[in-house]
Amino acid sequence: MGTTGNKLRVVIAEDSEVDAHLAARALKRHGILANVVVASSEAEFSDALRGAVPDIIISDNSMPRFSGRRALEIATELAPGTPFIFLSGSVRDRVGGCEHLGRATACLDKRDLDQLGALVARLL
């Protein structure tokens, strides 16, 4: 995998710097050391996956310039088999649970971000 030393390589597709920082902090609070790459556009995300296959991918489901569904398509192509977590922040995304999000490994509501570290540990 893409681990560097004892650190996980995590790619976060997120348009909000604050939300990306909160996700990284949630991992750290759970004792997960990570090299985090944040991508806010499709091009940045693709470049991050081409750089080195990450251990895990976390993606906002709804972004103005780039969708979580598109991130999942790219991840399936460039990093097949890498666990993929959707973070959902809107009520519309939460309706019906994770089923409508396709091949994602897991989904987590942003209001439950304190559970992110445990979810990542379980997936790896």
Phi and psi restraints in degrees (value plus and minus 20) as a CYANA .aco file:
   2 GLY   PHI    -111.0   -71.0
   2 GLY   PSI       1.4    41.4
   3 THR   PHI     -85.2   -45.2
   3 THR   PSI     122.4   162.4
   4 THR   PHI    -135.2   -95.2
   4 THR   PSI      87.7   127.7
   5 GLY   PHI      44.4    84.4
   5 GLY   PSI    -145.3  -105.3
   6 ASN   PHI    -119.9   -79.9
   6 ASN   PSI     -11.9    28.1
   7 LYS   PHI    -116.8   -76.8
   7 LYS   PSI     121.1   161.1
   8 LEU   PHI     -98.2   -58.2
   8 LEU   PSI     129.2   169.2
   9 ARG   PHI    -117.4   -77.4
   9 ARG   PSI      96.3   136.3
  10 VAL   PHI    -139.3   -99.3
  10 VAL   PSI     108.9   148.9
  11 VAL   PHI    -129.1   -89.1
  11 VAL   PSI     107.4   147.4
  12 ILE   PHI    -136.3   -96.3
  12 ILE   PSI      98.9   138.9
  13 ALA   PHI    -111.0   -71.0
  13 ALA   PSI      88.5   128.5
  14 GLU   PHI    -177.7  -137.7
  14 GLU   PSI     113.7   153.7
  15 ASP   PHI    -109.6   -69.6
  15 ASP   PSI     -32.0     8.0
  16 SER   PHI    -124.9   -84.9
  16 SER   PSI      97.6   137.6
  17 GLU   PHI     -80.8   -40.8
  17 GLU   PSI     -57.8   -17.8
  18 VAL   PHI     -82.7   -42.7
  18 VAL   PSI     -67.6   -27.6
  19 ASP   PHI     -83.8   -43.8
  19 ASP   PSI     -59.4   -19.4
  20 ALA   PHI     -82.8   -42.8
  20 ALA   PSI     -62.0   -22.0
  21 HIS   PHI     -83.6   -43.6
  21 HIS   PSI     -62.4   -22.4
  22 LEU   PHI     -83.6   -43.6
  22 LEU   PSI     -58.8   -18.8
  23 ALA   PHI     -84.5   -44.5
  23 ALA   PSI     -64.9   -24.9
  24 ALA   PHI     -82.4   -42.4
  24 ALA   PSI     -60.4   -20.4
  25 ARG   PHI     -84.8   -44.8
  25 ARG   PSI     -57.8   -17.8
  26 ALA   PHI     -82.3   -42.3
  26 ALA   PSI     -58.4   -18.4
  27 LEU   PHI     -84.8   -44.8
  27 LEU   PSI     -66.8   -26.8
  28 LYS   PHI     -82.0   -42.0
  28 LYS   PSI     -61.4   -21.4
  29 ARG   PHI     -81.0   -41.0
  29 ARG   PSI     -47.2    -7.2
  30 HIS   PHI    -107.3   -67.3
  30 HIS   PSI     -17.3    22.7
  31 GLY   PHI      66.2   106.2
  31 GLY   PSI      -6.8    33.2
  32 ILE   PHI    -113.3   -73.3
  32 ILE   PSI      95.7   135.7
  33 LEU   PHI    -106.2   -66.2
  33 LEU   PSI     110.2   150.2
  34 ALA   PHI    -163.5  -123.5
  34 ALA   PSI     123.0   163.0
  35 ASN   PHI    -111.9   -71.9
  35 ASN   PSI      92.7   132.7
  36 VAL   PHI    -124.9   -84.9
  36 VAL   PSI     110.1   150.1
  37 VAL   PHI    -134.3   -94.3
  37 VAL   PSI     104.2   144.2
  38 VAL   PHI    -124.0   -84.0
  38 VAL   PSI     110.7   150.7
  39 ALA   PHI    -143.5  -103.5
  39 ALA   PSI     107.0   147.0
  40 SER   PHI    -129.2   -89.2
  40 SER   PSI     -18.9    21.1
  41 SER   PHI    -157.2  -117.2
  41 SER   PSI     144.1   184.1
  42 GLU   PHI     -79.9   -39.9
  42 GLU   PSI     -62.3   -22.3
  43 ALA   PHI     -84.0   -44.0
  43 ALA   PSI     -64.5   -24.5
  44 GLU   PHI     -82.6   -42.6
  44 GLU   PSI     -60.8   -20.8
  45 PHE   PHI     -84.1   -44.1
  45 PHE   PSI     -67.4   -27.4
  46 SER   PHI     -80.1   -40.1
  46 SER   PSI     -63.8   -23.8
  47 ASP   PHI     -81.3   -41.3
  47 ASP   PSI     -61.1   -21.1
  48 ALA   PHI     -83.1   -43.1
  48 ALA   PSI     -58.4   -18.4
  49 LEU   PHI     -95.5   -55.5
  49 LEU   PSI     -49.6    -9.6
  50 ARG   PHI     -94.5   -54.5
  50 ARG   PSI     -45.7    -5.7
  51 GLY   PHI     -83.2   -43.2
  51 GLY   PSI     -67.7   -27.7
  52 ALA   PHI    -188.8  -148.8
  52 ALA   PSI     121.0   161.0
  53 VAL   PHI     -86.2   -46.2
  53 VAL   PSI     105.3   145.3
  54 PRO   PHI     -96.8   -56.8
  54 PRO   PSI     143.9   183.9
  55 ASP   PHI     -98.4   -58.4
  55 ASP   PSI     -51.3   -11.3
  56 ILE   PHI    -174.4  -134.4
  56 ILE   PSI     129.5   169.5
  57 ILE   PHI    -141.2  -101.2
  57 ILE   PSI     113.3   153.3
  58 ILE   PHI    -142.1  -102.1
  58 ILE   PSI     111.7   151.7
  59 SER   PHI    -157.6  -117.6
  59 SER   PSI     113.4   153.4
  60 ASP   PHI     -81.8   -41.8
  60 ASP   PSI     124.0   164.0
  61 ASN   PHI    -101.7   -61.7
  61 ASN   PSI     -51.8   -11.8
  62 SER   PHI    -148.6  -108.6
  62 SER   PSI      92.2   132.2
  63 MET   PHI    -150.6  -110.6
  63 MET   PSI     129.0   169.0
  64 PRO   PHI     -83.9   -43.9
  64 PRO   PSI     -58.0   -18.0
  65 ARG   PHI    -126.2   -86.2
  65 ARG   PSI     -22.4    17.6
  66 PHE   PHI    -181.7  -141.7
  66 PHE   PSI     109.7   149.7
  67 SER   PHI    -119.9   -79.9
  67 SER   PSI     133.0   173.0
  68 GLY   PHI     -82.7   -42.7
  68 GLY   PSI     -55.5   -15.5
  69 ARG   PHI     -82.5   -42.5
  69 ARG   PSI     -60.3   -20.3
  70 ARG   PHI     -86.8   -46.8
  70 ARG   PSI     -58.3   -18.3
  71 ALA   PHI     -79.8   -39.8
  71 ALA   PSI     -62.0   -22.0
  72 LEU   PHI     -84.1   -44.1
  72 LEU   PSI     -61.0   -21.0
  73 GLU   PHI     -80.7   -40.7
  73 GLU   PSI     -65.8   -25.8
  74 ILE   PHI     -84.6   -44.6
  74 ILE   PSI     -63.2   -23.2
  75 ALA   PHI     -82.8   -42.8
  75 ALA   PSI     -59.0   -19.0
  76 THR   PHI     -82.0   -42.0
  76 THR   PSI     -54.7   -14.7
  77 GLU   PHI     -99.7   -59.7
  77 GLU   PSI     -67.0   -27.0
  78 LEU   PHI    -113.8   -73.8
  78 LEU   PSI     -41.7    -1.7
  79 ALA   PHI    -160.5  -120.5
  79 ALA   PSI      38.2    78.2
  80 PRO   PHI     -80.2   -40.2
  80 PRO   PSI     119.4   159.4
  81 GLY   PHI      66.6   106.6
  81 GLY   PSI     -28.4    11.6
  82 THR   PHI     -96.4   -56.4
  82 THR   PSI     108.7   148.7
  83 PRO   PHI     -76.7   -36.7
  83 PRO   PSI     118.7   158.7
  84 PHE   PHI    -149.5  -109.5
  84 PHE   PSI     102.4   142.4
  85 ILE   PHI    -134.8   -94.8
  85 ILE   PSI     105.5   145.5
  86 PHE   PHI    -107.0   -67.0
  86 PHE   PSI     113.6   153.6
  87 LEU   PHI    -125.0   -85.0
  87 LEU   PSI     107.7   147.7
  88 SER   PHI    -132.7   -92.7
  88 SER   PSI     109.9   149.9
  89 GLY   PHI    -138.3   -98.3
  89 GLY   PSI     -23.6    16.4
  90 SER   PHI    -136.1   -96.1
  90 SER   PSI     130.9   170.9
  91 VAL   PHI     -78.7   -38.7
  91 VAL   PSI     -60.3   -20.3
  92 ARG   PHI     -78.6   -38.6
  92 ARG   PSI     -60.1   -20.1
  93 ASP   PHI     -86.8   -46.8
  93 ASP   PSI     -50.1   -10.1
  94 ARG   PHI    -100.2   -60.2
  94 ARG   PSI     -40.2    -0.2
  95 VAL   PHI     -81.8   -41.8
  95 VAL   PSI     105.1   145.1
  96 GLY   PHI      62.9   102.9
  96 GLY   PSI     -13.0    27.0
  97 GLY   PHI      50.9    90.9
  97 GLY   PSI    -167.0  -127.0
  98 CYS   PHI    -113.3   -73.3
  98 CYS   PSI     -30.3     9.7
  99 GLU   PHI     -76.6   -36.6
  99 GLU   PSI     -58.4   -18.4
 100 HIS   PHI     -95.5   -55.5
 100 HIS   PSI     -21.6    18.4
 101 LEU   PHI    -116.8   -76.8
 101 LEU   PSI     -11.4    28.6
 102 GLY   PHI      56.3    96.3
 102 GLY   PSI    -150.9  -110.9
 103 ARG   PHI    -106.7   -66.7
 103 ARG   PSI      -4.1    35.9
 104 ALA   PHI     -80.8   -40.8
 104 ALA   PSI     125.8   165.8
 105 THR   PHI     -90.9   -50.9
 105 THR   PSI     -58.9   -18.9
 106 ALA   PHI    -179.2  -139.2
 106 ALA   PSI     142.5   182.5
 107 CYS   PHI    -150.0  -110.0
 107 CYS   PSI     127.0   167.0
 108 LEU   PHI    -164.5  -124.5
 108 LEU   PSI     113.0   153.0
 109 ASP   PHI     -92.6   -52.6
 109 ASP   PSI     118.0   158.0
 110 LYS   PHI     -81.3   -41.3
 110 LYS   PSI     -43.4    -3.4
 111 ARG   PHI     -89.9   -49.9
 111 ARG   PSI     -35.5     4.5
 112 ASP   PHI    -128.8   -88.8
 112 ASP   PSI       9.7    49.7
 113 LEU   PHI     -79.4   -39.4
 113 LEU   PSI     -44.2    -4.2
 114 ASP   PHI     -84.4   -44.4
 114 ASP   PSI     -33.9     6.1
 115 GLN   PHI    -112.2   -72.2
 115 GLN   PSI     -24.1    15.9
 116 LEU   PHI     -80.3   -40.3
 116 LEU   PSI     -65.3   -25.3
 117 GLY   PHI     -79.8   -39.8
 117 GLY   PSI     -64.1   -24.1
 118 ALA   PHI     -85.0   -45.0
 118 ALA   PSI     -58.7   -18.7
 119 LEU   PHI     -84.8   -44.8
 119 LEU   PSI     -65.9   -25.9
 120 VAL   PHI     -81.3   -41.3
 120 VAL   PSI     -66.0   -26.0
 121 ALA   PHI     -79.7   -39.7
 121 ALA   PSI     -58.3   -18.3
 122 ARG   PHI     -88.3   -48.3
 122 ARG   PSI     -56.7   -16.7
 123 LEU   PHI     -95.0   -55.0
 123 LEU   PSI     -44.6    -4.6
